[in-house]
Amino acid sequence: MGPYSEERQLERAAAVARILDDPNLTEWARNYWTKVAMTLSMNEEQYNARVVALYTAIRNRYTQEWL
């Protein structure tokens, strides 16, 4: 994960939209990719909060394994 980039987030949103345009997508896949589209960070504050949450979860997981 790098620094927040609005351009990169728009590229991600466009890629997900292309996937959702597939008429042969299963219901499960459509639900999954719809959720992905809805949870893309649309500003730097959201993005940074997700980065912190992700790395905190990873740290906590490995800390638990070492105990």
ZAKE-343315 format. One record per residue: x, y, z of N, C-alpha, C in turn; residue in three letters. Coordinates in pm, whole numbers, plus 50000, padded with zeros to 5 digits. Each point is the difference from the previous one (the first is absolute). Layout:
ZAKE-343315
nX->X&nY->Y&nZ->Z&caX->X&caY->Y&caZ->Z&cX->X&cY->Y&cZ->Z&rest->ala $
...
//
This chain:
ZAKE-343315
nX->50085&nY->49883&nZ->50000&caX->49915&caY->50117&caZ->50000&cX->50089&cY->50123&cZ->50000&rest->met $
nX->49967&nY->50090&nZ->49915&caX->50078&caY->50123&caZ->49992&cX->49919&cY->50117&cZ->50050&rest->gly $
nX->50047&nY->50120&nZ->49974&caX->49923&caY->50117&caZ->50041&cX->49870&cY->50009&cZ->49921&rest->pro $
nX->49903&nY->50069&nZ->50055&caX->49870&caY->50014&caZ->49936&cX->50015&cY->50070&cZ->49866&rest->tyr $
nX->49930&nY->49948&nZ->49901&caX->49998&caY->50061&caZ->49868&cX->49857&cY->49995&cZ->49947&rest->ser $
nX->49941&nY->50116&nZ->49981&caX->49864&caY->50004&caZ->49946&cX->49996&cY->49935&cZ->49862&rest->glu $
nX->50103&nY->50024&nZ->49921&caX->50007&caY->49940&caZ->49866&cX->49999&cY->49848&cZ->50008&rest->glu $
nX->50077&nY->49945&nZ->50093&caX->50006&caY->49854&caZ->50015&cX->49865&cY->49944&cZ->50046&rest->arg $
nX->49932&nY->50070&nZ->50088&caX->49870&caY->49954&caZ->50047&cX->49898&cY->50003&cZ->49887&rest->gln $
nX->50009&nY->50101&nZ->49914&caX->49909&caY->50006&caZ->49885&cX->50030&cY->49887&cZ->49902&rest->leu $
nX->50128&nY->49965&nZ->49985&caX->50037&caY->49887&caZ->49915&cX->49943&cY->49870&cZ->50057&rest->glu $
nX->50009&nY->49984&nZ->50131&caX->49944&caY->49881&caZ->50065&cX->49849&cY->49994&cZ->49980&rest->arg $
nX->49933&nY->50112&nZ->50017&caX->49855&caY->50004&caZ->49981&cX->49963&cY->49964&cZ->49857&rest->ala $
nX->50077&nY->50048&nZ->49903&caX->49972&caY->49969&caZ->49859&cX->50022&cY->49852&cZ->49972&rest->ala $
nX->50103&nY->49942&nZ->50061&caX->50027&caY->49857&caZ->49981&cX->49886&cY->49915&cZ->50056&rest->ala $
nX->49950&nY->50038&nZ->50117&caX->49888&caY->49927&caZ->50061&cX->49875&cY->50017&cZ->49914&rest->val $
nX->49978&nY->50119&nZ->49948&caX->49883&caY->50024&caZ->49914&cX->50005&cY->49912&cZ->49875&rest->ala $
nX->50120&nY->49981&nZ->49944&caX->50013&caY->49913&caZ->49883&cX->49965&cY->49855&cZ->50036&rest->arg $
nX->50040&nY->49958&nZ->50117&caX->49965&caY->49864&caZ->50045&cX->49848&cY->49988&cZ->50015&rest->ile $
nX->49939&nY->50101&nZ->50061&caX->49856&caY->49996&caZ->50022&cX->49920&cY->50008&cZ->49872&rest->leu $
nX->50061&nY->50047&nZ->49893&caX->49932&caY->50006&caZ->49870&cX->49986&cY->49864&cZ->49933&rest->asp $
nX->50069&nY->49900&nZ->50052&caX->49996&caY->49865&caZ->49941&cX->49863&cY->49936&cZ->50026&rest->asp $
nX->49924&nY->49973&nZ->49895&caX->49866&caY->49942&caZ->50019&cX->50004&cY->49855&cZ->50050&rest->pro $
nX->50115&nY->49935&nZ->49991&caX->50012&caY->49860&caZ->50044&cX->50049&cY->49986&cZ->50143&rest->asn $
nX->50010&nY->50109&nZ->50072&caX->50047&caY->49998&caZ->50137&cX->49899&cY->49924&cZ->50088&rest->leu $
nX->50050&nY->49913&nZ->50086&caX->49910&caY->49928&caZ->50091&cX->49943&cY->50099&cZ->50103&rest->thr $
nX->49895&nY->49962&nZ->50065&caX->49941&caY->50086&caZ->50102&cX->50099&cY->50026&cZ->50113&rest->glu $
nX->50072&nY->49893&nZ->50039&caX->50099&caY->50017&caZ->50106&cX->50105&cY->50102&cZ->49958&rest->trp $
nX->50053&nY->49987&nZ->49878&caX->50104&caY->50091&caZ->49952&cX->49946&cY->50142&cZ->49989&rest->ala $
nX->49877&nY->50016&nZ->49952&caX->49940&caY->50133&caZ->49989&cX->49988&cY->50064&cZ->50138&rest->arg $
nX->49955&nY->49923&nZ->50098&caX->49990&caY->50052&caZ->50137&cX->50137&cY->50039&cZ->50055&rest->asn $
nX->50098&nY->49914&nZ->49976&caX->50136&caY->50025&caZ->50049&cX->50055&cY->50130&cZ->49940&rest->tyr $
nX->49994&nY->50014&nZ->49868&caX->50058&caY->50116&caZ->49934&cX->49920&cY->50127&cZ->50027&rest->trp $
nX->49871&nY->49986&nZ->50024&caX->49919&caY->50116&caZ->50038&cX->50047&cY->50051&cZ->50136&rest->thr $
nX->50026&nY->49907&nZ->50092&caX->50051&caY->50039&caZ->50132&cX->50137&cY->50066&cZ->49987&rest->lys $
nX->50085&nY->49945&nZ->49916&caX->50132&caY->50060&caZ->49978&cX->49983&cY->50144&cZ->49950&rest->val $
nX->49913&nY->50020&nZ->49903&caX->49977&caY->50134&caZ->49945&cX->49951&cY->50097&cZ->50107&rest->ala $
nX->49912&nY->49952&nZ->50086&caX->49943&caY->50086&caZ->50103&cX->50100&cY->50034&cZ->50110&rest->met $
nX->50103&nY->49918&nZ->50016&caX->50094&caY->50023&caZ->50110&cX->50132&cY->50063&cZ->49956&rest->thr $
nX->50012&nY->50036&nZ->49874&caX->50121&caY->50070&caZ->49957&cX->50010&cY->50133&cZ->50073&rest->leu $
nX->50119&nY->50034&nZ->50044&caX->50021&caY->50127&caZ->50069&cX->49987&cY->50115&cZ->49901&rest->ser $
nX->49920&nY->50096&nZ->50034&caX->49978&caY->50114&caZ->49910&cX->50070&cY->50127&cZ->50048&rest->met $
nX->50073&nY->49989&nZ->50113&caX->50079&caY->50114&caZ->50045&cX->50118&cY->49949&cZ->50082&rest->asn $
nX->50096&nY->50087&nZ->50024&caX->50122&caY->49959&caZ->50068&cX->49975&cY->49956&cZ->50144&rest->glu $
nX->49906&nY->50061&nZ->50067&caX->49970&caY->49964&caZ->50138&cX->49951&cY->49854&cZ->50010&rest->glu $
nX->49907&nY->49962&nZ->49912&caX->49951&caY->49861&caZ->49997&cX->50114&cY->49903&cZ->49970&rest->gln $
nX->50079&nY->50035&nZ->49901&caX->50111&caY->49914&caZ->49957&cX->50098&cY->49978&cZ->50115&rest->tyr $
nX->50042&nY->50108&nZ->50066&caX->50095&caY->49987&caZ->50110&cX->49943&cY->49920&cZ->50116&rest->asn $
nX->49871&nY->50018&nZ->50028&caX->49937&caY->49923&caZ->50107&cX->50001&cY->49851&cZ->49967&rest->ala $
nX->49980&nY->49964&nZ->49875&caX->50003&caY->49859&caZ->49960&cX->50141&cY->49943&cZ->50007&rest->arg $
nX->50099&nY->50080&nZ->49963&caX->50138&caY->49955&caZ->50009&cX->50036&cY->49970&cZ->50145&rest->val $
nX->49964&nY->50091&nZ->50089&caX->50027&caY->49981&caZ->50143&cX->49928&cY->49875&cZ->50051&rest->val $
nX->49873&nY->49984&nZ->49965&caX->49923&caY->49883&caZ->50045&cX->50062&cY->49870&cZ->49949&rest->ala $
nX->50042&nY->49999&nZ->49874&caX->50059&caY->49880&caZ->49942&cX->50129&cY->49961&cZ->50072&rest->leu $
nX->50091&nY->50096&nZ->50016&caX->50127&caY->49968&caZ->50062&cX->49985&cY->49971&cZ->50149&rest->tyr $
nX->49903&nY->50060&nZ->50065&caX->49972&caY->49967&caZ->50140&cX->49951&cY->49856&cZ->50011&rest->thr $
nX->49911&nY->49960&nZ->49910&caX->49949&caY->49862&caZ->50002&cX->50112&cY->49900&cZ->49973&rest->ala $
nX->50087&nY->50032&nZ->49907&caX->50113&caY->49910&caZ->49970&cX->50091&cY->49989&cZ->50121&rest->ile $
nX->50034&nY->50114&nZ->50060&caX->50086&caY->50000&caZ->50118&cX->49937&cY->49918&cZ->50113&rest->arg $
nX->49871&nY->50022&nZ->50024&caX->49932&caY->49928&caZ->50107&cX->49995&cY->49850&cZ->49973&rest->asn $
nX->49981&nY->49963&nZ->49875&caX->49995&caY->49857&caZ->49966&cX->50133&cY->49933&cZ->50030&rest->arg $
nX->50108&nY->50062&nZ->49958&caX->50130&caY->49939&caZ->50022&cX->50043&cY->50008&cZ->50145&rest->tyr $
nX->49958&nY->50102&nZ->50071&caX->50028&caY->50010&caZ->50143&cX->49932&cY->49887&cZ->50074&rest->thr $
nX->49874&nY->49968&nZ->49964&caX->49927&caY->49890&caZ->50061&cX->50068&cY->49866&cZ->49975&rest->gln $
nX->50052&nY->49982&nZ->49879&caX->50066&caY->49873&caZ->49964&cX->50126&cY->49979&cZ->50081&rest->glu $
nX->50066&nY->50108&nZ->50038&caX->50126&caY->49986&caZ->50073&cX->49979&cY->49976&cZ->50147&rest->trp $
nX->49880&nY->50025&nZ->50049&caX->49975&caY->49984&caZ->50145&cX->49978&cY->49857&cZ->50037&rest->leu $
//
